[in-house]
Amino acid sequence: MGEFDDVSKVEKYVISEDAYNKRDDTFRKFHADQMKHNPLFKEAMEAKKIPADFQKELADLTQPTMRCNLNIGQRRGEIKYVGKVKELGPGYWIGVQLDEPSGDSNGSVKGKAYFECQNKFGVFARPADL
């Protein structure tokens, strides 16, 4: 019981920079190829920016203390925060305190706290992902 709870014991896959650079199917090569064919590739990608009110209608249907089920990972928890999270990008986000430690935060993003929970019990998701 509990032998799989500590993921620090799991060996992670690591690739050296040299081995990564030798591969043909990397994002770096894709990006360089796109920039070679279209020097405005980066600007074109930025033009597809997410609007400031992205998913506001769905966020308005939720409120803190509501229970929810996340579509990604089939995790359950309680909504603790509804609103914008500048550090994650434009649009609306939902902060969820999970029932199990399968999250990636403690309710804060890049040092800014949006709600409080134990480490690994917090996650931020788009309203459409609930």
C-alpha positions in Angstrom: 0.0 0.0 0.0 1.4 3.4 -0.9 4.5 2.1 -2.7 3.6 4.1 -5.9 2.8 7.4 -4.2 6.4 8.6 -4.1 7.3 9.5 -7.8 10.8 10.6 -6.8 11.7 6.9 -6.8 10.8 6.6 -10.5 13.6 6.8 -12.9 13.0 9.6 -15.5 14.0 9.5 -19.1 16.9 12.0 -19.8 18.4 12.8 -23.1 21.6 14.7 -23.7 21.7 17.9 -25.7 23.9 16.2 -28.2 21.6 13.3 -28.7 18.5 15.6 -28.9 20.2 17.7 -31.6 20.9 14.6 -33.7 17.2 13.7 -33.9 15.1 14.9 -36.8 11.7 14.9 -35.1 12.2 17.6 -32.5 10.4 20.9 -31.9 13.6 22.8 -32.4 14.1 21.4 -35.9 10.4 22.0 -36.7 10.6 25.7 -35.5 13.9 26.3 -37.4 12.3 24.8 -40.6 9.2 26.9 -40.2 11.3 30.1 -39.7 13.4 29.2 -42.8 10.3 28.9 -45.0 8.4 31.8 -43.4 10.4 34.4 -41.4 7.1 35.7 -40.1 6.2 32.3 -38.6 6.6 33.6 -35.0 4.5 36.7 -35.7 1.8 34.6 -37.3 1.6 32.3 -34.3 1.4 35.4 -31.9 -1.4 36.8 -34.1 -3.5 33.9 -32.9 -3.4 35.1 -29.4 -6.0 34.1 -26.9 -8.6 36.8 -26.1 -8.6 38.3 -22.6 -12.1 37.0 -22.0 -11.5 33.5 -23.2 -14.0 31.0 -21.7 -15.5 33.7 -19.5 -19.0 32.3 -20.1 -18.0 28.9 -18.8 -16.1 30.4 -15.8 -19.3 32.3 -14.9 -21.1 29.0 -14.4 -18.7 28.0 -11.7 -17.9 29.3 -8.2 -15.6 28.3 -5.3 -16.8 25.4 -3.1 -18.4 23.6 -6.1 -17.3 20.0 -6.6 -15.9 19.2 -10.1 -14.5 16.4 -12.2 -11.5 17.2 -14.5 -11.8 15.8 -18.0 -8.1 15.3 -18.2 -7.0 12.5 -15.9 -10.5 12.0 -14.4 -9.5 13.7 -11.2 -12.0 15.2 -8.7 -11.8 18.1 -6.4 -13.3 21.3 -5.1 -13.1 24.6 -7.0 -11.1 27.1 -5.0 -10.5 29.9 -7.5 -12.2 31.2 -10.6 -10.6 34.1 -12.6 -7.6 35.2 -14.5 -4.1 33.8 -13.8 -1.7 36.2 -15.6 1.2 33.8 -15.2 -0.6 31.1 -17.2 -1.8 33.3 -20.0 -4.9 35.3 -21.0 -8.4 34.1 -20.4 -10.1 32.5 -17.4 -8.8 29.7 -15.2 -10.2 27.4 -12.5 -8.1 26.6 -9.5 -9.0 23.2 -8.1 -8.0 21.5 -4.9 -7.8 17.8 -5.8 -9.0 15.0 -3.6 -5.7 13.1 -4.2 -2.1 14.4 -4.6 -2.1 14.3 -8.4 -1.7 18.0 -9.1 1.2 20.2 -9.9 0.9 23.0 -7.4 -0.1 24.2 -4.0 -2.5 26.8 -5.3 0.2 29.2 -6.5 1.7 29.9 -9.9 5.3 31.3 -10.2 5.2 32.4 -6.5 1.8 34.1 -6.6 -0.8 32.4 -4.4 -4.4 32.1 -5.8 -5.6 29.6 -3.2 -4.1 27.5 -0.5 -3.8 23.7 -0.4 -1.1 21.1 0.2 1.6 20.6 -2.4 0.6 18.4 -5.3 -3.1 18.8 -4.4 -3.6 21.9 -6.6 -4.2 22.3 -10.3 -5.3 25.1 -12.7 -7.4 24.2 -15.7 -9.5 25.9 -18.3 -13.3 26.0 -17.5 -13.9 23.7 -20.6 -11.7 21.1 -19.0 -14.1 20.6 -16.0 
